[in-house]
Amino acid sequence: MLTTTSQTTVPTARVAGRVRRAVPTSAHSTAARGARYLVLPALLFSIVLTQIPFLLTIVFSTLNWNQLRPDEIGFTGFSNYTAVWAWRC
């Protein structure tokens, strides 16, 4: 059985009383690919805007950095995290 649409002819089959369509046509795939390309710049912008500050926060949290003495920057690793988890009220 063939179903005619405004763009192409799509083969269909009746299975248990329901109509099942075949794999989407290449015109549909091309349109979907074009839509993905339009969304890609916004997606990349969102990733850069959110993930780079997050990664920098992790880097800064592993440093021993006193802003009153900016020349004395040292790497502490996870000792800042262990100090926070070991602190009791």
C-alpha positions as a Markdown table, in Angstrom:
| # | Residue | x | y | z |
|---|---|---|---|---|
| 1 | Met | 0.0 | 0.0 | 0.0 |
| 2 | Leu | 1.3 | 3.5 | -0.8 |
| 3 | Thr | 0.4 | 6.7 | 0.9 |
| 4 | Thr | 0.8 | 9.9 | -1.0 |
| 5 | Thr | 1.9 | 13.0 | 0.8 |
| 6 | Ser | 2.6 | 16.5 | -0.6 |
| 7 | Gln | 6.3 | 15.7 | -0.9 |
| 8 | Thr | 6.8 | 12.0 | -1.6 |
| 9 | Thr | 5.2 | 8.6 | -1.7 |
| 10 | Val | 5.8 | 6.7 | 1.5 |
| 11 | Pro | 5.2 | 3.0 | 1.6 |
| 12 | Thr | 3.1 | 1.8 | 4.5 |
| 13 | Ala | 2.0 | -1.6 | 5.8 |
| 14 | Arg | -1.0 | -2.6 | 8.0 |
| 15 | Val | 0.1 | -4.6 | 11.0 |
| 16 | Ala | -2.6 | -5.7 | 13.5 |
| 17 | Gly | -4.9 | -3.0 | 12.2 |
| 18 | Arg | -2.4 | -0.2 | 12.6 |
| 19 | Val | -0.6 | 1.7 | 9.8 |
| 20 | Arg | 3.2 | 1.6 | 10.1 |
| 21 | Arg | 5.2 | 3.9 | 7.9 |
| 22 | Ala | 8.6 | 3.0 | 6.5 |
| 23 | Val | 11.9 | 4.8 | 7.3 |
| 24 | Pro | 11.6 | 8.6 | 6.8 |
| 25 | Thr | 12.5 | 9.8 | 3.3 |
| 26 | Ser | 15.8 | 11.5 | 2.6 |
| 27 | Ala | 14.0 | 14.9 | 2.3 |
| 28 | His | 12.9 | 14.6 | 5.9 |
| 29 | Ser | 16.4 | 13.6 | 7.0 |
| 30 | Thr | 17.9 | 16.5 | 5.1 |
| 31 | Ala | 15.5 | 18.9 | 6.8 |
| 32 | Ala | 16.3 | 17.5 | 10.2 |
| 33 | Arg | 20.0 | 17.8 | 9.6 |
| 34 | Gly | 19.5 | 21.4 | 8.6 |
| 35 | Ala | 17.6 | 22.1 | 11.8 |
| 36 | Arg | 20.4 | 20.6 | 13.8 |
| 37 | Tyr | 22.9 | 22.9 | 12.1 |
| 38 | Leu | 20.8 | 25.9 | 13.0 |
| 39 | Val | 20.7 | 24.9 | 16.7 |
| 40 | Leu | 24.4 | 24.1 | 16.9 |
| 41 | Pro | 25.7 | 27.7 | 17.4 |
| 42 | Ala | 23.3 | 28.3 | 20.3 |
| 43 | Leu | 24.2 | 24.9 | 21.9 |
| 44 | Leu | 27.9 | 25.6 | 21.6 |
| 45 | Phe | 27.4 | 29.1 | 23.1 |
| 46 | Ser | 25.5 | 27.6 | 26.0 |
| 47 | Ile | 28.1 | 25.0 | 26.7 |
| 48 | Val | 30.9 | 27.6 | 26.7 |
| 49 | Leu | 28.9 | 30.0 | 28.8 |
| 50 | Thr | 28.2 | 27.5 | 31.5 |
| 51 | Gln | 30.9 | 24.8 | 31.5 |
| 52 | Ile | 34.1 | 27.0 | 31.3 |
| 53 | Pro | 33.2 | 28.9 | 34.5 |
| 54 | Phe | 32.4 | 25.6 | 36.2 |
| 55 | Leu | 35.8 | 24.1 | 35.2 |
| 56 | Leu | 37.6 | 27.3 | 36.4 |
| 57 | Thr | 35.8 | 27.0 | 39.7 |
| 58 | Ile | 37.1 | 23.5 | 40.2 |
| 59 | Val | 40.7 | 24.7 | 39.3 |
| 60 | Phe | 40.5 | 27.7 | 41.7 |
| 61 | Ser | 39.2 | 25.4 | 44.5 |
| 62 | Thr | 42.4 | 23.4 | 44.3 |
| 63 | Leu | 44.6 | 26.5 | 44.9 |
| 64 | Asn | 45.8 | 28.1 | 48.0 |
| 65 | Trp | 45.2 | 31.7 | 46.9 |
| 66 | Asn | 45.0 | 34.7 | 49.2 |
| 67 | Gln | 43.9 | 37.7 | 47.4 |
| 68 | Leu | 45.6 | 40.0 | 49.9 |
| 69 | Arg | 48.9 | 38.5 | 48.8 |
| 70 | Pro | 48.5 | 37.6 | 45.1 |
| 71 | Asp | 52.1 | 36.6 | 44.7 |
| 72 | Glu | 51.8 | 33.6 | 47.0 |
| 73 | Ile | 49.7 | 31.2 | 44.9 |
| 74 | Gly | 50.2 | 27.5 | 45.7 |
| 75 | Phe | 48.6 | 24.2 | 44.7 |
| 76 | Thr | 46.9 | 22.5 | 47.6 |
| 77 | Gly | 45.1 | 19.7 | 45.7 |
| 78 | Phe | 42.2 | 18.3 | 47.6 |
| 79 | Ser | 43.3 | 19.5 | 51.1 |
| 80 | Asn | 40.7 | 22.3 | 50.8 |
| 81 | Tyr | 38.0 | 19.7 | 50.4 |
| 82 | Thr | 39.2 | 17.5 | 53.2 |
| 83 | Ala | 39.3 | 20.6 | 55.5 |
| 84 | Val | 35.7 | 21.4 | 54.7 |
| 85 | Trp | 34.5 | 17.8 | 55.2 |
| 86 | Ala | 36.5 | 17.4 | 58.5 |
| 87 | Trp | 35.1 | 20.6 | 60.0 |
| 88 | Arg | 32.5 | 20.0 | 62.7 |
| 89 | Cys | 30.0 | 22.5 | 64.0 |
